[in-house]
Amino acid sequence: MAGGYTHKNVLEAADAAERFGFAETHESRFPSKDLETEQTGFAFHRFKPGKRQPFGHMHNDAEEVYFVVSGSGRMKLDDDVIELEPLDAVRVSAGVMRAFDAGADGLDILAFGPRRADDRGDVVQDWWSD
């Protein structure tokens, strides 16, 4: 780590959504390793216009904060659904299931939490259905 910092473009990080077969609905990039973070977990999610995340997920021991960079949509948190617009921030406690649903203009989100290799989260396919 030169000079106590690391500078990267998040789009240089591998797209995990593509790797796991979710490219039709979104991109998910986890640049913590690329940024050489020691304690901070960080992700960039880009949900395509009108697409819903095909799974819900939760963490057993990790709180996360989601920040809407651009676009709009909805977020399901357990049984609640909230509307999202640019510059909204949502704190989600450990144990809360969550998923995203992009509006007509797509939805770009940053996610922050502790960097923990032991809590990748639990995933439930097709968790959000109307």
VMD Tcl script that builds the backbone (N, CA, C; Angstrom):
set m [mol new atoms 390]
animate dup $m
set s [atomselect $m all]
$s set {name element resname resid chain x y z} {
  {N N MET 1 A 0.859 -1.173 0.000}
  {CA C MET 1 A 0.000 0.000 0.000}
  {C C MET 1 A 0.901 1.230 0.000}
  {N N ALA 2 A 0.924 1.925 -1.122}
  {CA C ALA 2 A 1.786 3.090 -1.269}
  {C C ALA 2 A 1.209 4.298 -0.547}
  {N N GLY 3 A 2.006 4.901 0.314}
  {CA C GLY 3 A 1.603 6.155 0.940}
  {C C GLY 3 A 0.386 6.076 1.837}
  {N N GLY 4 A -0.006 4.895 2.289}
  {CA C GLY 4 A -1.131 4.787 3.200}
  {C C GLY 4 A -2.496 4.855 2.541}
  {N N TYR 5 A -2.567 4.705 1.236}
  {CA C TYR 5 A -3.865 4.709 0.559}
  {C C TYR 5 A -3.811 3.842 -0.694}
  {N N THR 6 A -4.986 3.490 -1.181}
  {CA C THR 6 A -5.105 2.749 -2.435}
  {C C THR 6 A -6.184 3.422 -3.268}
  {N N HIS 7 A -5.928 3.623 -4.544}
  {CA C HIS 7 A -6.857 4.290 -5.454}
  {C C HIS 7 A -7.210 3.328 -6.591}
  {N N LYS 8 A -8.481 2.989 -6.721}
  {CA C LYS 8 A -8.954 2.090 -7.778}
  {C C LYS 8 A -10.326 2.563 -8.259}
  {N N ASN 9 A -10.666 2.217 -9.467}
  {CA C ASN 9 A -12.019 2.411 -9.974}
  {C C ASN 9 A -12.792 1.133 -9.673}
  {N N VAL 10 A -13.990 1.254 -9.085}
  {CA C VAL 10 A -14.735 0.049 -8.687}
  {C C VAL 10 A -15.072 -0.839 -9.874}
  {N N LEU 11 A -15.150 -0.276 -11.069}
  {CA C LEU 11 A -15.476 -1.094 -12.235}
  {C C LEU 11 A -14.317 -2.000 -12.656}
  {N N GLU 12 A -13.138 -1.798 -12.053}
  {CA C GLU 12 A -12.008 -2.693 -12.311}
  {C C GLU 12 A -12.133 -4.004 -11.534}
  {N N ALA 13 A -12.942 -4.020 -10.482}
  {CA C ALA 13 A -13.147 -5.249 -9.693}
  {C C ALA 13 A -14.002 -6.221 -10.509}
  {N N ALA 14 A -13.769 -7.493 -10.334}
  {CA C ALA 14 A -14.528 -8.529 -11.058}
  {C C ALA 14 A -16.020 -8.429 -10.742}
  {N N ASP 15 A -16.835 -8.720 -11.738}
  {CA C ASP 15 A -18.288 -8.721 -11.574}
  {C C ASP 15 A -18.731 -10.100 -11.088}
  {N N ALA 16 A -19.031 -10.195 -9.795}
  {CA C ALA 16 A -19.445 -11.474 -9.206}
  {C C ALA 16 A -20.799 -11.923 -9.741}
  {N N ALA 17 A -21.679 -10.992 -10.073}
  {CA C ALA 17 A -22.998 -11.370 -10.604}
  {C C ALA 17 A -22.840 -12.122 -11.924}
  {N N GLU 18 A -21.957 -11.658 -12.766}
  {CA C GLU 18 A -21.706 -12.344 -14.038}
  {C C GLU 18 A -21.146 -13.742 -13.780}
  {N N ARG 19 A -20.199 -13.837 -12.857}
  {CA C ARG 19 A -19.562 -15.121 -12.538}
  {C C ARG 19 A -20.571 -16.147 -12.025}
  {N N PHE 20 A -21.598 -15.676 -11.302}
  {CA C PHE 20 A -22.580 -16.591 -10.725}
  {C C PHE 20 A -23.874 -16.688 -11.539}
  {N N GLY 21 A -23.879 -16.148 -12.765}
  {CA C GLY 21 A -25.020 -16.308 -13.654}
  {C C GLY 21 A -26.152 -15.309 -13.472}
  {N N PHE 22 A -25.868 -14.139 -12.867}
  {CA C PHE 22 A -26.908 -13.142 -12.637}
  {C C PHE 22 A -26.747 -11.900 -13.506}
  {N N ALA 23 A -25.972 -11.978 -14.582}
  {CA C ALA 23 A -25.686 -10.811 -15.425}
  {C C ALA 23 A -26.937 -10.207 -16.043}
  {N N GLU 24 A -27.993 -10.982 -16.189}
  {CA C GLU 24 A -29.237 -10.466 -16.778}
  {C C GLU 24 A -29.899 -9.416 -15.881}
  {N N THR 25 A -29.682 -9.516 -14.567}
  {CA C THR 25 A -30.366 -8.609 -13.645}
  {C C THR 25 A -29.471 -7.527 -13.058}
  {N N HIS 26 A -28.182 -7.817 -12.855}
  {CA C HIS 26 A -27.360 -6.826 -12.174}
  {C C HIS 26 A -25.869 -7.123 -12.281}
  {N N GLU 27 A -25.078 -6.147 -11.819}
  {CA C GLU 27 A -23.650 -6.301 -11.601}
  {C C GLU 27 A -23.418 -6.227 -10.101}
  {N N SER 28 A -22.457 -6.952 -9.590}
  {CA C SER 28 A -22.042 -6.852 -8.190}
  {C C SER 28 A -20.524 -6.939 -8.130}
  {N N ARG 29 A -19.926 -5.878 -7.666}
  {CA C ARG 29 A -18.466 -5.812 -7.579}
  {C C ARG 29 A -18.064 -5.591 -6.121}
  {N N PHE 30 A -17.091 -6.360 -5.666}
  {CA C PHE 30 A -16.630 -6.336 -4.279}
  {C C PHE 30 A -15.147 -5.962 -4.265}
  {N N PRO 31 A -14.828 -4.671 -4.320}
  {CA C PRO 31 A -13.441 -4.236 -4.491}
  {C C PRO 31 A -12.609 -4.132 -3.211}
  {N N SER 32 A -13.061 -4.697 -2.104}
  {CA C SER 32 A -12.297 -4.586 -0.853}
  {C C SER 32 A -10.872 -5.117 -1.006}
  {N N LYS 33 A -10.725 -6.257 -1.657}
  {CA C LYS 33 A -9.383 -6.819 -1.861}
  {C C LYS 33 A -8.563 -5.906 -2.770}
  {N N ASP 34 A -9.195 -5.420 -3.851}
  {CA C ASP 34 A -8.505 -4.514 -4.775}
  {C C ASP 34 A -8.058 -3.235 -4.070}
  {N N LEU 35 A -8.854 -2.775 -3.108}
  {CA C LEU 35 A -8.531 -1.560 -2.357}
  {C C LEU 35 A -7.626 -1.828 -1.155}
  {N N GLU 36 A -7.341 -3.106 -0.916}
  {CA C GLU 36 A -6.485 -3.522 0.192}
  {C C GLU 36 A -7.046 -3.103 1.546}
  {N N THR 37 A -8.387 -3.150 1.683}
  {CA C THR 37 A -8.973 -2.772 2.965}
  {C C THR 37 A -8.654 -3.829 4.011}
  {N N GLU 38 A -8.517 -3.399 5.231}
  {CA C GLU 38 A -8.236 -4.303 6.334}
  {C C GLU 38 A -9.484 -4.587 7.157}
  {N N GLN 39 A -10.364 -3.601 7.301}
  {CA C GLN 39 A -11.538 -3.750 8.145}
  {C C GLN 39 A -12.848 -3.434 7.446}
  {N N THR 40 A -12.793 -2.736 6.325}
  {CA C THR 40 A -14.000 -2.242 5.672}
  {C C THR 40 A -14.419 -3.128 4.507}
  {N N GLY 41 A -15.640 -3.630 4.562}
  {CA C GLY 41 A -16.232 -4.336 3.440}
  {C C GLY 41 A -16.966 -3.326 2.579}
  {N N PHE 42 A -16.914 -3.494 1.276}
  {CA C PHE 42 A -17.446 -2.497 0.354}
  {C C PHE 42 A -17.899 -3.212 -0.910}
  {N N ALA 43 A -19.053 -2.817 -1.433}
  {CA C ALA 43 A -19.556 -3.409 -2.678}
  {C C ALA 43 A -20.262 -2.352 -3.513}
  {N N PHE 44 A -20.246 -2.562 -4.826}
  {CA C PHE 44 A -20.984 -1.729 -5.769}
  {C C PHE 44 A -21.959 -2.636 -6.505}
  {N N HIS 45 A -23.240 -2.298 -6.433}
  {CA C HIS 45 A -24.276 -3.064 -7.123}
  {C C HIS 45 A -24.968 -2.156 -8.131}
  {N N ARG 46 A -25.102 -2.647 -9.348}
  {CA C ARG 46 A -25.816 -1.914 -10.406}
  {C C ARG 46 A -26.931 -2.824 -10.905}
  {N N PHE 47 A -28.177 -2.468 -10.525}
  {CA C PHE 47 A -29.343 -3.242 -10.938}
  {C C PHE 47 A -29.889 -2.657 -12.231}
  {N N LYS 48 A -30.118 -3.495 -13.205}
  {CA C LYS 48 A -30.575 -3.055 -14.514}
  {C C LYS 48 A -32.018 -2.571 -14.441}
  {N N PRO 49 A -32.394 -1.634 -15.327}
  {CA C PRO 49 A -33.745 -1.058 -15.299}
  {C C PRO 49 A -34.835 -2.130 -15.280}
  {N N GLY 50 A -35.758 -1.981 -14.320}
  {CA C GLY 50 A -36.903 -2.874 -14.222}
  {C C GLY 50 A -36.589 -4.280 -13.742}
  {N N LYS 51 A -35.387 -4.521 -13.243}
  {CA C LYS 51 A -34.995 -5.875 -12.817}
  {C C LYS 51 A -34.956 -5.973 -11.294}
  {N N ARG 52 A -35.341 -7.124 -10.803}
  {CA C ARG 52 A -35.324 -7.427 -9.369}
  {C C ARG 52 A -34.174 -8.382 -9.076}
  {N N GLN 53 A -33.533 -8.162 -7.960}
  {CA C GLN 53 A -32.486 -9.075 -7.510}
  {C C GLN 53 A -33.109 -10.463 -7.360}
  {N N PRO 54 A -32.516 -11.496 -7.936}
  {CA C PRO 54 A -33.148 -12.820 -7.945}
  {C C PRO 54 A -33.036 -13.596 -6.637}
  {N N PHE 55 A -32.552 -12.955 -5.593}
  {CA C PHE 55 A -32.424 -13.619 -4.287}
  {C C PHE 55 A -32.434 -12.566 -3.190}
  {N N GLY 56 A -32.757 -13.002 -1.992}
  {CA C GLY 56 A -32.591 -12.172 -0.805}
  {C C GLY 56 A -31.351 -12.649 -0.076}
  {N N HIS 57 A -30.785 -11.773 0.735}
  {CA C HIS 57 A -29.646 -12.217 1.545}
  {C C HIS 57 A -29.659 -11.506 2.887}
  {N N MET 58 A -28.970 -12.107 3.839}
  {CA C MET 58 A -28.823 -11.526 5.169}
  {C C MET 58 A -27.489 -11.960 5.749}
  {N N HIS 59 A -27.054 -11.222 6.754}
  {CA C HIS 59 A -25.838 -11.565 7.484}
  {C C HIS 59 A -26.212 -11.844 8.924}
  {N N ASN 60 A -25.613 -12.863 9.504}
  {CA C ASN 60 A -25.924 -13.239 10.885}
  {C C ASN 60 A -25.343 -12.276 11.907}
  {N N ASP 61 A -24.187 -11.704 11.611}
  {CA C ASP 61 A -23.506 -10.871 12.606}
  {C C ASP 61 A -23.051 -9.517 12.079}
  {N N ALA 62 A -23.402 -9.149 10.862}
  {CA C ALA 62 A -22.864 -7.916 10.281}
  {C C ALA 62 A -23.959 -6.926 9.928}
  {N N GLU 63 A -23.819 -5.718 10.440}
  {CA C GLU 63 A -24.658 -4.595 10.031}
  {C C GLU 63 A -24.097 -4.047 8.717}
  {N N GLU 64 A -24.993 -3.582 7.831}
  {CA C GLU 64 A -24.553 -2.966 6.581}
  {C C GLU 64 A -25.280 -1.647 6.374}
  {N N VAL 65 A -24.649 -0.766 5.596}
  {CA C VAL 65 A -25.281 0.480 5.173}
  {C C VAL 65 A -25.263 0.493 3.656}
  {N N TYR 66 A -26.418 0.794 3.067}
  {CA C TYR 66 A -26.564 0.900 1.619}
  {C C TYR 66 A -26.792 2.362 1.264}
  {N N PHE 67 A -26.113 2.823 0.214}
  {CA C PHE 67 A -26.216 4.208 -0.222}
  {C C PHE 67 A -26.589 4.228 -1.701}
  {N N VAL 68 A -27.677 4.912 -2.037}
  {CA C VAL 68 A -28.132 4.996 -3.432}
  {C C VAL 68 A -27.348 6.095 -4.141}
  {N N VAL 69 A -26.551 5.698 -5.121}
  {CA C VAL 69 A -25.756 6.634 -5.901}
  {C C VAL 69 A -26.611 7.263 -6.994}
  {N N SER 70 A -27.362 6.432 -7.709}
  {CA C SER 70 A -28.206 6.937 -8.797}
  {C C SER 70 A -29.339 5.955 -9.065}
  {N N GLY 71 A -30.327 6.443 -9.807}
  {CA C GLY 71 A -31.479 5.622 -10.134}
  {C C GLY 71 A -32.500 5.627 -9.012}
  {N N SER 72 A -33.425 4.709 -9.118}
  {CA C SER 72 A -34.475 4.588 -8.110}
  {C C SER 72 A -34.960 3.149 -8.091}
  {N N GLY 73 A -35.766 2.841 -7.102}
  {CA C GLY 73 A -36.309 1.496 -6.997}
  {C C GLY 73 A -36.880 1.252 -5.622}
  {N N ARG 74 A -36.874 -0.014 -5.252}
  {CA C ARG 74 A -37.412 -0.408 -3.952}
  {C C ARG 74 A -36.449 -1.393 -3.299}
  {N N MET 75 A -36.592 -1.492 -1.980}
  {CA C MET 75 A -35.805 -2.434 -1.198}
  {C C MET 75 A -36.752 -3.145 -0.262}
  {N N LYS 76 A -36.684 -4.473 -0.246}
  {CA C LYS 76 A -37.484 -5.255 0.694}
  {C C LYS 76 A -36.601 -5.626 1.867}
  {N N LEU 77 A -37.091 -5.342 3.067}
  {CA C LEU 77 A -36.385 -5.624 4.317}
  {C C LEU 77 A -37.329 -6.452 5.164}
  {N N ASP 78 A -37.074 -7.764 5.273}
  {CA C ASP 78 A -38.016 -8.702 5.894}
  {C C ASP 78 A -39.382 -8.519 5.235}
  {N N ASP 79 A -40.393 -8.041 5.954}
  {CA C ASP 79 A -41.736 -7.885 5.374}
  {C C ASP 79 A -42.047 -6.472 4.903}
  {N N ASP 80 A -41.110 -5.536 5.070}
  {CA C ASP 80 A -41.331 -4.148 4.666}
  {C C ASP 80 A -40.718 -3.885 3.303}
  {N N VAL 81 A -41.355 -3.002 2.524}
  {CA C VAL 81 A -40.822 -2.551 1.245}
  {C C VAL 81 A -40.728 -1.029 1.308}
  {N N ILE 82 A -39.531 -0.491 1.008}
  {CA C ILE 82 A -39.339 0.956 1.021}
  {C C ILE 82 A -38.931 1.436 -0.362}
  {N N GLU 83 A -39.258 2.682 -0.662}
  {CA C GLU 83 A -38.876 3.324 -1.920}
  {C C GLU 83 A -37.481 3.911 -1.767}
  {N N LEU 84 A -36.682 3.853 -2.836}
  {CA C LEU 84 A -35.326 4.380 -2.832}
  {C C LEU 84 A -35.147 5.401 -3.940}
  {N N GLU 85 A -34.395 6.459 -3.626}
  {CA C GLU 85 A -34.043 7.470 -4.614}
  {C C GLU 85 A -32.615 7.924 -4.333}
  {N N PRO 86 A -32.014 8.681 -5.260}
  {CA C PRO 86 A -30.623 9.084 -5.076}
  {C C PRO 86 A -30.369 9.769 -3.732}
  {N N LEU 87 A -29.234 9.415 -3.154}
  {CA C LEU 87 A -28.713 9.923 -1.888}
  {C C LEU 87 A -29.398 9.343 -0.664}
  {N N ASP 88 A -30.325 8.398 -0.839}
  {CA C ASP 88 A -30.894 7.683 0.312}
  {C C ASP 88 A -29.828 6.762 0.891}
  {N N ALA 89 A -29.842 6.633 2.212}
  {CA C ALA 89 A -28.984 5.676 2.903}
  {C C ALA 89 A -29.876 4.813 3.789}
  {N N VAL 90 A -29.599 3.515 3.825}
  {CA C VAL 90 A -30.393 2.577 4.617}
  {C C VAL 90 A -29.447 1.715 5.441}
  {N N ARG 91 A -29.613 1.750 6.767}
  {CA C ARG 91 A -28.852 0.870 7.656}
  {C C ARG 91 A -29.667 -0.404 7.844}
  {N N VAL 92 A -29.016 -1.547 7.734}
  {CA C VAL 92 A -29.696 -2.828 7.890}
  {C C VAL 92 A -28.970 -3.636 8.971}
  {N N SER 93 A -29.724 -4.006 9.999}
  {CA C SER 93 A -29.161 -4.782 11.110}
  {C C SER 93 A -28.860 -6.216 10.680}
  {N N ALA 94 A -27.988 -6.848 11.418}
  {CA C ALA 94 A -27.741 -8.274 11.234}
  {C C ALA 94 A -29.061 -9.018 11.412}
  {N N GLY 95 A -29.259 -10.060 10.634}
  {CA C GLY 95 A -30.465 -10.880 10.756}
  {C C GLY 95 A -31.645 -10.427 9.929}
  {N N VAL 96 A -31.521 -9.299 9.211}
  {CA C VAL 96 A -32.617 -8.800 8.378}
  {C C VAL 96 A -32.375 -9.232 6.931}
  {N N MET 97 A -33.348 -9.933 6.340}
  {CA C MET 97 A -33.273 -10.339 4.936}
  {C C MET 97 A -33.541 -9.115 4.078}
  {N N ARG 98 A -32.804 -8.980 2.949}
  {CA C ARG 98 A -32.992 -7.831 2.080}
  {C C ARG 98 A -32.781 -8.200 0.622}
  {N N ALA 99 A -33.429 -7.390 -0.267}
  {CA C ALA 99 A -33.271 -7.533 -1.713}
  {C C ALA 99 A -33.682 -6.217 -2.365}
  {N N PHE 100 A -33.262 -6.030 -3.629}
  {CA C PHE 100 A -33.511 -4.784 -4.354}
  {C C PHE 100 A -34.324 -5.024 -5.612}
  {N N ASP 101 A -35.081 -3.991 -5.991}
  {CA C ASP 101 A -35.918 -4.004 -7.189}
  {C C ASP 101 A -35.717 -2.654 -7.877}
  {N N ALA 102 A -35.075 -2.647 -9.047}
  {CA C ALA 102 A -34.740 -1.401 -9.738}
  {C C ALA 102 A -35.944 -0.818 -10.454}
  {N N GLY 103 A -36.007 0.510 -10.477}
  {CA C GLY 103 A -37.028 1.222 -11.230}
  {C C GLY 103 A -36.658 1.289 -12.698}
  {N N ALA 104 A -37.405 2.090 -13.439}
  {CA C ALA 104 A -37.237 2.192 -14.886}
  {C C ALA 104 A -35.874 2.748 -15.299}
  {N N ASP 105 A -35.211 3.481 -14.399}
  {CA C ASP 105 A -33.917 4.061 -14.716}
  {C C ASP 105 A -32.747 3.299 -14.095}
  {N N GLY 106 A -33.005 2.103 -13.574}
  {CA C GLY 106 A -31.966 1.307 -12.940}
  {C C GLY 106 A -31.704 1.785 -11.517}
  {N N LEU 107 A -30.754 1.142 -10.843}
  {CA C LEU 107 A -30.465 1.458 -9.448}
  {C C LEU 107 A -29.003 1.115 -9.165}
  {N N ASP 108 A -28.211 2.139 -8.811}
  {CA C ASP 108 A -26.806 1.947 -8.450}
  {C C ASP 108 A -26.655 2.169 -6.957}
  {N N ILE 109 A -26.060 1.190 -6.275}
  {CA C ILE 109 A -25.971 1.215 -4.814}
  {C C ILE 109 A -24.560 0.872 -4.366}
  {N N LEU 110 A -24.099 1.573 -3.335}
  {CA C LEU 110 A -22.881 1.211 -2.626}
  {C C LEU 110 A -23.288 0.556 -1.315}
  {N N ALA 111 A -22.576 -0.488 -0.936}
  {CA C ALA 111 A -22.848 -1.178 0.326}
  {C C ALA 111 A -21.569 -1.174 1.159}
  {N N PHE 112 A -21.733 -0.870 2.449}
  {CA C PHE 112 A -20.605 -0.811 3.372}
  {C C PHE 112 A -20.896 -1.658 4.598}
  {N N GLY 113 A -19.890 -2.342 5.090}
  {CA C GLY 113 A -20.016 -3.133 6.306}
  {C C GLY 113 A -18.643 -3.603 6.721}
  {N N PRO 114 A -18.580 -4.391 7.774}
  {CA C PRO 114 A -17.276 -4.906 8.197}
  {C C PRO 114 A -16.753 -5.930 7.194}
  {N N ARG 115 A -15.461 -5.959 7.003}
  {CA C ARG 115 A -14.862 -6.972 6.130}
  {C C ARG 115 A -14.668 -8.227 6.960}
  {N N ARG 116 A -15.498 -9.247 6.653}
  {CA C ARG 116 A -15.473 -10.475 7.449}
  {C C ARG 116 A -15.579 -11.684 6.536}
  {N N ALA 117 A -14.536 -12.430 6.456}
  {CA C ALA 117 A -14.540 -13.636 5.626}
  {C C ALA 117 A -15.450 -14.714 6.204}
  {N N ASP 118 A -15.772 -14.627 7.511}
  {CA C ASP 118 A -16.571 -15.663 8.160}
  {C C ASP 118 A -18.079 -15.416 8.071}
  {N N ASP 119 A -18.525 -14.293 7.474}
  {CA C ASP 119 A -19.963 -14.023 7.350}
  {C C ASP 119 A -20.256 -13.490 5.955}
  {N N ARG 120 A -20.258 -14.375 4.988}
  {CA C ARG 120 A -20.571 -14.006 3.606}
  {C C ARG 120 A -22.071 -13.806 3.410}
  {N N GLY 121 A -22.866 -14.275 4.368}
  {CA C GLY 121 A -24.306 -14.087 4.296}
  {C C GLY 121 A -25.038 -15.335 3.862}
  {N N ASP 122 A -26.318 -15.353 4.184}
  {CA C ASP 122 A -27.204 -16.432 3.757}
  {C C ASP 122 A -28.025 -15.931 2.575}
  {N N VAL 123 A -28.176 -16.759 1.565}
  {CA C VAL 123 A -28.887 -16.393 0.337}
  {C C VAL 123 A -30.112 -17.275 0.179}
  {N N VAL 124 A -31.243 -16.640 -0.178}
  {CA C VAL 124 A -32.484 -17.368 -0.432}
  {C C VAL 124 A -32.944 -16.997 -1.841}
  {N N GLN 125 A -32.882 -17.953 -2.768}
  {CA C GLN 125 A -33.310 -17.715 -4.151}
  {C C GLN 125 A -34.804 -17.399 -4.203}
  {N N ASP 126 A -35.173 -16.480 -5.101}
  {CA C ASP 126 A -36.582 -16.107 -5.329}
  {C C ASP 126 A -37.292 -15.708 -4.041}
  {N N TRP 127 A -36.588 -15.051 -3.141}
  {CA C TRP 127 A -37.154 -14.671 -1.844}
  {C C TRP 127 A -38.252 -13.629 -1.981}
  {N N TRP 128 A -38.085 -12.649 -2.892}
  {CA C TRP 128 A -39.065 -11.568 -3.054}
  {C C TRP 128 A -39.967 -11.893 -4.225}
  {N N SER 129 A -41.172 -12.317 -3.912}
  {CA C SER 129 A -42.154 -12.560 -4.966}
  {C C SER 129 A -43.434 -11.822 -4.603}
  {N N ASP 130 A -44.111 -11.302 -5.614}
  {CA C ASP 130 A -45.351 -10.537 -5.376}
  {C C ASP 130 A -46.545 -11.462 -5.345}
}
mol reanalyze $m
mol bondsrecalc $m
mol representation Tube
mol addrep $m
